[in-house]
Amino acid sequence: MVMNIVSSHWTLLELVQFFWPKILFSVLCGGIVGLERELKSKPAGIKTNILICVGAALYTSVSILLSSSYAQNGYYGDPARIAAQIVSGIGFLGGGAIIQSRGSVQGLTTAATIWVVAAIGICVGIGHPDIAILSSVTVVLVLVAIGYFEDRVLGRSIPFQCEILADDLSGSLRAMIQQALSRNDLVLEDFDVRRSGNEHAMFIKYNGNRNNNKKFLIELWGTPGVKEVRHV
């Protein structure tokens, strides 16, 4: 809906007509991307992506209103100034999603997704929901297609790490874990063991595909002596 942008003269109905469609499209676009993240049990799921998209759209819409409030008096603002702060500010959320642990970095895809969802919100805020929906669908297709490509084509190249808490006084459990890796077609890269009393904390780094990794973790839970398995 095209309206004369002089926000100081708007009625409540006009404000609702301006903001409500943007909020709805932001919820839809953020939900599309967030659903894919939620199904993969990622830290930034449906709620996070919806809120990011809605927030970016609202900031952008408000920046347009602020820059045009005094346009009739000859004072023109720059609506891009607030949008520029969204781009840099969203980096703090992305940085919080990135985890560095034992020589590997995780969460880069989640951080990149948050960054793109903010851009989608900006598209909604400037009045281009068509571009926003197309971008949301494209992001989901990329995430799903690349994930399938990694599993089916790249095969054994995906790195995984897990931490195992267990009783292993005799050392036989380590041999059983190595055999489980071999049975599930996983390639061991590093095996670090730390002892604390009667318990051992084992940190394992290995390569493989996601389906084999799931089978391996399930098999670990059924191994005698294993008390806890953490996928890190």
Protein Blocks (a to p, Z undefined) as FASTA:
>chain_A
ZZdddfklpcfklmmmmmmmmmmmmmmmmmmmmmmmmmnopablmklmmmmmmmmmmmmm
mmmmmmmmmmmnopacdfklmmmmmmmmmmmmmmmmpcceehiaehklmmmmmmmmmmmm
mmmmnopaklmmmmmmmmmmmmmmmmmmmmmmnommpccddddddddfkommmmmmmmmm
mmnopacfbdcdddehjbccddddddddfklmmmmmmmmmmpghiabdcdZZ
